[in-house]
Amino acid sequence: LMGIAKKLLLMIGMQHTSPIEASIIATLGPILVLVFSFFFGIDRFTPMKVFGMVLGMGGALLVILSGGGAVTSGELMGNLFVVGAIAASSFSMVWLKGLIMKYRPITVLRVYYPMAAVMLLPFGFDSMIHTDFAAMPAEALWMFFYVILIPTFGPNYLLIFSLHYVKPTISSVFFYLQPVGAAILSVALHMDHLTWERVVGALVVFAGVFFVVRSYKSTISSPMHQLDG
């Protein structure tokens, strides 16, 4: 339910707000993960952890805002939907920790996706039966499969796999690397140019991630021998 809420709320919110504002709101994710982890008794607040979170968020914001686009005055409702999507994603990431520790990542996803498809069917059934799939161009189909495999299945599998080894807080703080990776890719493809703000922002993000990871003094061992396929 949380995964579906994240997808639906994000798609609805993006219709009414700008990508830059949505990216800024998304930086709240790791902070929310830490808060939820605290209430679930999975993690606790420490000065170094909070400092690293704030530092990483500041670096991510610097990279996002240095992208050359203007921060528009998006609709309040759209921004609230994006906040709801980020909250749902953060909550599910923490709440699923116990389940993820018990089963292999592919086992979790094997149940997750069919259930999600059934739950989403009432929202998309009408569009599905009235869509002429035969008339869809090959480019659209390739984009469809790309969205399923690369930015959906791949990251979900890696995220669940990572939670076997580390706490949700550590996994979530690496989300701050997303705008850094996007900036590097856009510069490499000559779609944008490198600026000192982005360089400083990237260094600040890496420093924030370092402080959060460093705050965990003991190495978290893997429970892979307890996994049930």
Contacts in CASP RR format, 6 or more apart in sequence:
PFRMAT RR
TARGET T0000
AUTHOR 0000-0000-0000
METHOD contacts of the structure
MODEL  1
LMGIAKKLLLMIGMQHTSPIEASIIATLGPILVLVFSFFFGIDRFTPMKV
FGMVLGMGGALLVILSGGGAVTSGELMGNLFVVGAIAASSFSMVWLKGLI
MKYRPITVLRVYYPMAAVMLLPFGFDSMIHTDFAAMPAEALWMFFYVILI
PTFGPNYLLIFSLHYVKPTISSVFFYLQPVGAAILSVALHMDHLTWERVV
GALVVFAGVFFVVRSYKSTISSPMHQLDG
1 119 0 8 1.000
2 88 0 8 1.000
2 89 0 8 1.000
2 91 0 8 1.000
2 92 0 8 1.000
2 95 0 8 1.000
3 88 0 8 1.000
3 89 0 8 1.000
3 92 0 8 1.000
3 116 0 8 1.000
4 116 0 8 1.000
4 119 0 8 1.000
4 120 0 8 1.000
5 84 0 8 1.000
5 85 0 8 1.000
5 88 0 8 1.000
6 85 0 8 1.000
6 86 0 8 1.000
6 88 0 8 1.000
6 89 0 8 1.000
6 92 0 8 1.000
7 85 0 8 1.000
8 85 0 8 1.000
8 120 0 8 1.000
8 123 0 8 1.000
9 81 0 8 1.000
9 82 0 8 1.000
9 84 0 8 1.000
9 85 0 8 1.000
9 88 0 8 1.000
10 22 0 8 1.000
10 81 0 8 1.000
10 82 0 8 1.000
10 85 0 8 1.000
12 78 0 8 1.000
12 81 0 8 1.000
13 22 0 8 1.000
13 77 0 8 1.000
13 78 0 8 1.000
13 79 0 8 1.000
13 81 0 8 1.000
13 82 0 8 1.000
13 85 0 8 1.000
14 22 0 8 1.000
14 78 0 8 1.000
14 82 0 8 1.000
15 78 0 8 1.000
16 74 0 8 1.000
16 75 0 8 1.000
16 77 0 8 1.000
16 78 0 8 1.000
16 81 0 8 1.000
17 74 0 8 1.000
17 75 0 8 1.000
17 78 0 8 1.000
17 79 0 8 1.000
17 81 0 8 1.000
17 82 0 8 1.000
18 71 0 8 1.000
18 72 0 8 1.000
18 74 0 8 1.000
20 64 0 8 1.000
20 65 0 8 1.000
20 69 0 8 1.000
20 70 0 8 1.000
20 71 0 8 1.000
20 72 0 8 1.000
21 71 0 8 1.000
21 72 0 8 1.000
21 74 0 8 1.000
21 79 0 8 1.000
21 82 0 8 1.000
22 79 0 8 1.000
22 82 0 8 1.000
23 64 0 8 1.000
23 179 0 8 1.000
24 61 0 8 1.000
24 64 0 8 1.000
24 65 0 8 1.000
24 71 0 8 1.000
25 79 0 8 1.000
25 82 0 8 1.000
25 83 0 8 1.000
25 86 0 8 1.000
26 82 0 8 1.000
26 86 0 8 1.000
26 175 0 8 1.000
26 178 0 8 1.000
27 57 0 8 1.000
27 58 0 8 1.000
27 60 0 8 1.000
27 61 0 8 1.000
27 64 0 8 1.000
27 176 0 8 1.000
28 57 0 8 1.000
28 83 0 8 1.000
28 86 0 8 1.000
29 86 0 8 1.000
29 89 0 8 1.000
29 90 0 8 1.000
29 172 0 8 1.000
29 175 0 8 1.000
30 53 0 8 1.000
30 57 0 8 1.000
30 169 0 8 1.000
30 172 0 8 1.000
30 173 0 8 1.000
30 175 0 8 1.000
30 176 0 8 1.000
31 53 0 8 1.000
31 57 0 8 1.000
32 86 0 8 1.000
32 87 0 8 1.000
32 90 0 8 1.000
32 91 0 8 1.000
33 90 0 8 1.000
33 93 0 8 1.000
33 94 0 8 1.000
33 168 0 8 1.000
33 169 0 8 1.000
33 171 0 8 1.000
33 172 0 8 1.000
34 43 0 8 1.000
34 45 0 8 1.000
34 49 0 8 1.000
34 50 0 8 1.000
34 53 0 8 1.000
34 169 0 8 1.000
34 172 0 8 1.000
36 90 0 8 1.000
36 91 0 8 1.000
36 93 0 8 1.000
36 94 0 8 1.000
36 95 0 8 1.000
36 168 0 8 1.000
37 43 0 8 1.000
37 94 0 8 1.000
37 167 0 8 1.000
37 168 0 8 1.000
37 169 0 8 1.000
38 44 0 8 1.000
38 45 0 8 1.000
40 94 0 8 1.000
40 95 0 8 1.000
40 97 0 8 1.000
42 94 0 8 1.000
42 97 0 8 1.000
42 167 0 8 1.000
42 168 0 8 1.000
43 167 0 8 1.000
43 168 0 8 1.000
43 169 0 8 1.000
46 215 0 8 1.000
48 211 0 8 1.000
48 212 0 8 1.000
48 214 0 8 1.000
48 215 0 8 1.000
49 169 0 8 1.000
49 211 0 8 1.000
49 212 0 8 1.000
49 215 0 8 1.000
51 208 0 8 1.000
51 211 0 8 1.000
52 173 0 8 1.000
52 207 0 8 1.000
52 208 0 8 1.000
52 209 0 8 1.000
52 210 0 8 1.000
52 211 0 8 1.000
52 212 0 8 1.000
52 215 0 8 1.000
53 173 0 8 1.000
53 208 0 8 1.000
53 212 0 8 1.000
55 204 0 8 1.000
55 207 0 8 1.000
55 208 0 8 1.000
55 211 0 8 1.000
56 173 0 8 1.000
56 176 0 8 1.000
56 204 0 8 1.000
56 205 0 8 1.000
56 207 0 8 1.000
56 208 0 8 1.000
56 209 0 8 1.000
57 176 0 8 1.000
58 201 0 8 1.000
58 204 0 8 1.000
58 205 0 8 1.000
59 176 0 8 1.000
59 200 0 8 1.000
59 201 0 8 1.000
59 202 0 8 1.000
59 204 0 8 1.000
59 205 0 8 1.000
60 176 0 8 1.000
60 178 0 8 1.000
60 179 0 8 1.000
60 180 0 8 1.000
60 201 0 8 1.000
60 205 0 8 1.000
62 197 0 8 1.000
62 198 0 8 1.000
62 200 0 8 1.000
62 201 0 8 1.000
62 204 0 8 1.000
63 179 0 8 1.000
63 180 0 8 1.000
63 183 0 8 1.000
63 197 0 8 1.000
63 198 0 8 1.000
63 201 0 8 1.000
63 202 0 8 1.000
63 205 0 8 1.000
64 179 0 8 1.000
65 71 0 8 1.000
65 197 0 8 1.000
66 195 0 8 1.000
66 197 0 8 1.000
66 198 0 8 1.000
66 201 0 8 1.000
67 183 0 8 1.000
67 192 0 8 1.000
67 195 0 8 1.000
67 198 0 8 1.000
90 172 0 8 1.000
93 159 0 8 1.000
93 163 0 8 1.000
93 168 0 8 1.000
93 171 0 8 1.000
93 172 0 8 1.000
94 168 0 8 1.000
96 108 0 8 1.000
96 160 0 8 1.000
96 163 0 8 1.000
97 163 0 8 1.000
97 167 0 8 1.000
97 168 0 8 1.000
99 108 0 8 1.000
100 108 0 8 1.000
100 160 0 8 1.000
100 163 0 8 1.000
100 164 0 8 1.000
101 163 0 8 1.000
101 164 0 8 1.000
101 223 0 8 1.000
101 226 0 8 1.000
102 226 0 8 1.000
102 227 0 8 1.000
102 228 0 8 1.000
103 227 0 8 1.000
103 228 0 8 1.000
103 229 0 8 1.000
104 227 0 8 1.000
104 228 0 8 1.000
104 229 0 8 1.000
105 157 0 8 1.000
105 160 0 8 1.000
105 161 0 8 1.000
105 164 0 8 1.000
106 157 0 8 1.000
107 228 0 8 1.000
107 229 0 8 1.000
108 160 0 8 1.000
109 153 0 8 1.000
109 156 0 8 1.000
109 157 0 8 1.000
109 160 0 8 1.000
112 156 0 8 1.000
159 171 0 8 1.000
162 171 0 8 1.000
163 171 0 8 1.000
164 222 0 8 1.000
164 223 0 8 1.000
164 224 0 8 1.000
164 227 0 8 1.000
165 220 0 8 1.000
165 222 0 8 1.000
166 216 0 8 1.000
166 220 0 8 1.000
167 216 0 8 1.000
167 220 0 8 1.000
169 212 0 8 1.000
170 212 0 8 1.000
170 213 0 8 1.000
170 216 0 8 1.000
173 208 0 8 1.000
173 209 0 8 1.000
173 212 0 8 1.000
173 213 0 8 1.000
174 209 0 8 1.000
176 205 0 8 1.000
176 208 0 8 1.000
176 209 0 8 1.000
177 205 0 8 1.000
177 209 0 8 1.000
180 198 0 8 1.000
180 201 0 8 1.000
180 202 0 8 1.000
180 205 0 8 1.000
183 192 0 8 1.000
183 198 0 8 1.000
183 202 0 8 1.000
184 202 0 8 1.000
186 192 0 8 1.000
187 193 0 8 1.000
187 194 0 8 1.000
END
